[in-house]
Amino acid sequence: MLNIIIFGAPGAGKGTQSKFIIQTYNLNHLSTGDLLREEVRLETELGLKAKPIMEAGNYVSDEIIIGMIENKFRDNSMANGFIFDGFPRTVAQAEALDSMLLNQNTNITAVILLEVEESELVKRILKRAIDEGRTDDNVDSVLTRLRNYHHKTIPVVDYYRAKGKLLQVNGVGLVEDIFDQIKEFIDHSRYQL
Ligand code: ADP
């Protein structure tokens, strides 16, 4: 199995690179942001709870996120593996993911970190607000999301860096060039197992 985590601040291009990775390796896409937006759209109990939290740019509780991932993980076929996009975002989520994978006799193959400087991130997100109309793509929410990313998610990146599975890539440039670097790293990592 091939299990990939993609990290990056909001606007770093996780969704774009995930699409390339999924096509190339035929993986299941698990994006907690997409799963949450679907719950909001369907106005489920979970969605109604998550909506104001997301709009303010805060993190939804670990309990909700881990429960949601466990359900998806159980439903999906385990054939090729997963790309985790927007998850794990806290150390507690990373620990839960480790034990979920261990239960299936598998683990994380490679972790990708897309790095983009903050002024570029803000520019991209505000453009996306116009193109896609995401209700959390406003200045206040963006700044809160960036702060949460630095405080809560960077420690998770460090957790994987310590395991020697991390590739840091410059997220500014041609999407194809960025993907080439990611592909090389994944191919290298998967045959090291
Ligand atoms: P972005 O990376 O641009 O913030 P996402 O689509 O990944 O966008 O997530 C949107 C929002 O959903 C986040 O700001 C947060 O409120 C919530 N969210 C998504 N994934 C998680 C997670 N793993 N833990 C907590 N909250 C999450």
Residues whose N, C-alpha, C, O or C-beta is under 5 A from the ligand:
A	BS01	ADP	A9 P10 G11 T32 G33 D34 L36 I53 M54 G57 N58 Y59 V60 I65 G86 F87 P88 R89 R145
